[in-house]
Structure formats: structure tokens, C-alpha cells
């Protein structure tokens, strides 16, 4: 009898979908608004985590503490170096300029990549590797001031602050500029 009552009282909840996603006047999904994607959740899962998809609350707190300390530019001694900065070098920006977020994403994932199950980018195909190498050569020629950069118009958009590091696709987290304002015209987002 107790089982039957439980099923009877729970039955109305099954199959209900009370959420209706917002729509524009022309019926398209409404993604308009300011989107904030600050997080210290890494794009790729570290290999030692294997297929572990989520942190426990304790693991997430420990990861946040360690990662925030590791990324804190104010803790780097220029004389000793640290992170990607060599000893005796200059640490170009201090923490004032960074707004990368200090928490893992809400569900505490171990990476932003969820498929494949190892949370890592799959290896490139041979054709993809060739294209990446060609882009790297073009980038060295175009962006490092070689002969193709004869004027300001030849400088890359990132160097002229017209496009950020995370302009995408895909839009991924970056140290700064981690919010975007989406708006919709009738035929484009």
C-alpha cells in the first residue's frame, strides 16, 4: 500500500515540463543578455584525473585554493621567476588586471570538455595537423612584424585590441574580457 501511494503522489511530477525557454517575437531562442563565463575550471582535464568528471565539494575547494595561488601574478618574484616568467624577467600585469574567476563551474566539473569521457581534446587528424602547422607559419609571418606587416593595417586584430583572446569560436575562458553581450537582429545573433 505504501508503494502504491508513493507512485500515486509522484506520478503527476513525471513528464511535466514547466520550463519554457524564452523566445524572441519571431519565435527564435532568446539568448540576448550579458553572459559571464568566469571560471577556473580548466578546458582540458588533467591526465591524472582520468575519466573523473566531477570534483567533490572538498576537492573543488582544494583545487580552487591551489589554482588561485598558482595563477596569482602578485606572488611571482621577478628575480626568481615563476609560472611562465623566467628569472630576472618582467611580470607584465599584476592581479589588478585579471578577472578570470576564482571558482570552478557550478556543477564542479573537472574540465569544460565533457566529451570525450577523458575530458581532453582529441588528437588532430593528419590533415588537421598540416593546417595547424600552416597557420603557425602564417602567424609567425603576419603577427611578429615580418615583411607582411608594413603598416598598422597589417597588424593582427588582437594586437590592435579589436578582438580579444577568447573571441572564438569557440569562446573559451581567458584572463580578462570574460563577459559578452549578446543581442539579436531579425536574422542573426
C-alpha positions as CSV (number, residue, x, y, z in Angstrom):
1,X,0.0,0.0,0.0
2,X,2.8,2.4,0.9
3,X,4.4,1.8,-2.5
4,X,1.2,2.4,-4.3
5,X,0.6,5.8,-2.5
6,X,4.2,6.9,-3.3
7,X,3.6,6.1,-7.0
8,X,0.2,7.8,-6.9
9,X,1.6,11.1,-5.4
10,X,4.7,11.1,-7.6
11,X,3.0,10.3,-10.9
12,X,1.9,13.9,-11.6
13,X,5.6,15.1,-11.4
14,X,6.8,12.7,-14.1
15,X,6.7,14.0,-17.6
16,X,5.9,17.6,-16.6
17,X,8.0,20.3,-18.3
18,X,7.1,23.5,-16.7
19,X,10.1,25.4,-18.1
20,X,9.5,27.3,-21.4
21,X,12.7,28.8,-22.8
22,X,12.5,32.4,-23.6
23,X,11.7,33.3,-27.3
24,X,12.1,36.3,-29.4
25,X,8.9,37.8,-31.0
26,X,9.7,35.8,-34.2
27,X,9.9,32.5,-32.2
28,X,13.7,32.1,-32.1
29,X,15.6,31.1,-28.9
30,X,16.3,34.3,-27.0
31,X,20.0,34.3,-26.0
32,X,20.1,38.0,-25.5
33,X,21.8,39.4,-22.4
34,X,25.2,39.6,-20.7
35,X,26.8,36.2,-20.4
36,X,29.5,35.7,-17.8
37,X,31.8,32.8,-18.2
38,X,34.4,33.4,-15.5
39,X,35.7,30.1,-14.1
40,X,38.9,28.5,-13.2
41,X,37.6,25.1,-14.4
42,X,40.3,24.1,-17.0
43,X,39.3,23.5,-20.6
44,X,41.0,20.1,-20.5
45,X,41.1,17.6,-17.6
46,X,44.5,16.8,-16.2
47,X,45.6,13.3,-17.2
48,X,45.9,12.2,-13.6
49,X,42.2,12.6,-13.1
50,X,41.4,10.1,-15.9
51,X,37.7,9.9,-16.5
52,X,36.7,11.6,-13.2
53,X,34.1,14.1,-14.4
54,X,33.3,16.0,-11.2
55,X,35.0,17.2,-8.1
56,X,33.6,16.6,-4.7
57,X,32.9,19.8,-2.7
58,X,36.2,19.2,-0.7
59,X,38.2,18.5,-3.9
60,X,36.7,21.6,-5.6
61,X,37.7,23.8,-2.6
62,X,41.2,22.4,-2.6
63,X,41.6,22.9,-6.4
64,X,40.3,26.5,-6.2
65,X,42.7,27.3,-3.4
66,X,45.7,25.8,-5.2
67,X,44.8,27.1,-8.7
68,X,44.1,30.7,-7.4
69,X,47.5,30.7,-5.7
70,X,49.2,29.3,-8.8
71,X,47.7,31.9,-11.1
72,X,48.3,34.9,-8.8
73,X,50.8,37.1,-10.6
74,X,51.3,39.2,-7.4
75,X,53.1,36.2,-5.8
76,X,55.7,35.9,-8.6
77,X,59.1,37.2,-7.6
78,X,60.6,38.7,-10.8
79,X,64.1,37.8,-9.6
80,X,63.3,34.2,-9.2
81,X,60.7,33.8,-11.9
82,X,57.7,31.6,-11.8
83,X,54.8,30.4,-13.9
84,X,55.8,31.2,-17.5
85,X,58.1,34.0,-16.5
86,X,61.9,33.4,-16.5
87,X,64.2,34.6,-13.6
88,X,65.1,38.2,-14.0
89,X,62.2,38.9,-16.3
90,X,59.3,41.3,-16.0
91,X,55.8,40.2,-14.9
92,X,53.8,42.4,-17.2
93,X,50.5,42.6,-15.4
94,X,49.6,42.2,-11.7
95,X,46.4,40.7,-10.3
96,X,44.5,44.0,-10.6
97,X,44.1,43.4,-14.3
98,X,42.9,39.9,-14.2
99,X,39.2,38.8,-13.8
100,X,39.5,35.2,-14.6
101,X,37.1,34.0,-11.9
102,X,38.1,32.1,-8.8
103,X,35.7,29.2,-8.6
104,X,35.1,26.1,-10.6
105,X,31.8,26.0,-12.6
106,X,28.6,25.3,-10.6
107,X,28.4,21.6,-11.0
108,X,32.1,21.3,-10.1
109,X,33.3,19.6,-13.4
110,X,37.0,18.7,-13.7
111,X,37.1,20.2,-17.2
112,X,35.0,22.2,-19.5
113,X,35.3,19.5,-22.2
114,X,32.7,16.7,-21.4
115,X,33.0,14.6,-24.5
116,X,35.2,12.5,-25.0
117,X,35.0,11.0,-21.5
118,X,38.6,11.7,-20.7
119,X,37.8,15.5,-20.8
120,X,40.6,16.2,-23.2
121,X,40.8,17.5,-26.8
122,X,41.1,14.6,-29.2
123,X,44.3,14.4,-31.2
124,X,44.3,16.2,-34.5
125,X,44.0,14.2,-37.7
126,X,47.0,14.3,-40.1
127,X,45.1,16.9,-42.2
128,X,44.3,19.0,-39.2
129,X,47.9,18.9,-38.1
130,X,49.0,20.2,-41.5
131,X,46.5,23.0,-41.3
132,X,47.7,23.9,-37.8
133,X,51.3,24.0,-38.9
134,X,50.4,26.2,-41.9
135,X,48.5,28.6,-39.5
136,X,51.6,28.7,-37.2
137,X,53.8,29.7,-40.1
138,X,51.4,32.4,-41.3
139,X,51.0,33.6,-37.7
140,X,54.8,34.0,-37.3
141,X,55.0,35.9,-40.5
142,X,51.9,38.1,-40.0
143,X,51.9,38.8,-36.3
144,X,55.5,39.2,-35.4
145,X,56.3,42.2,-37.6
146,X,57.8,40.4,-40.5
147,X,57.6,41.8,-44.1
148,X,53.8,41.4,-44.3
149,X,53.3,44.0,-41.5
150,X,54.1,47.2,-43.3
151,X,51.6,49.4,-41.5
152,X,49.1,49.4,-38.7
153,X,46.5,48.0,-41.0
154,X,48.7,44.8,-41.4
155,X,48.8,44.2,-37.6
156,X,46.6,41.5,-36.3
157,X,43.2,42.4,-34.7
158,X,44.3,41.1,-31.3
159,X,47.3,43.4,-31.2
160,X,45.1,46.3,-32.1
161,X,42.7,45.4,-29.3
162,X,39.8,44.9,-31.9
163,X,39.4,41.3,-31.0
164,X,40.2,39.5,-27.7
165,X,41.9,36.2,-26.9
166,X,38.6,34.5,-26.5
167,X,36.6,35.9,-29.4
168,X,36.1,32.4,-30.7
169,X,34.8,30.2,-32.0
170,X,34.9,28.6,-29.6
171,X,34.6,31.2,-26.8
172,X,36.8,29.9,-24.0
173,X,37.8,31.5,-20.7
174,X,40.6,34.0,-20.7
175,X,42.3,36.1,-18.0
176,X,40.3,39.1,-19.0
177,X,37.2,40.0,-21.0
178,X,35.2,37.1,-19.8
179,X,31.7,38.6,-20.4
180,X,29.9,39.1,-23.6
181,X,26.8,40.9,-24.5
182,X,24.6,39.0,-27.0
183,X,21.9,40.7,-28.9
184,X,19.7,39.6,-31.7
185,X,18.7,41.1,-35.0
186,X,16.0,39.6,-37.0
187,X,18.3,37.3,-39.0
188,X,21.4,37.0,-36.8
189,X,22.7,36.7,-33.3
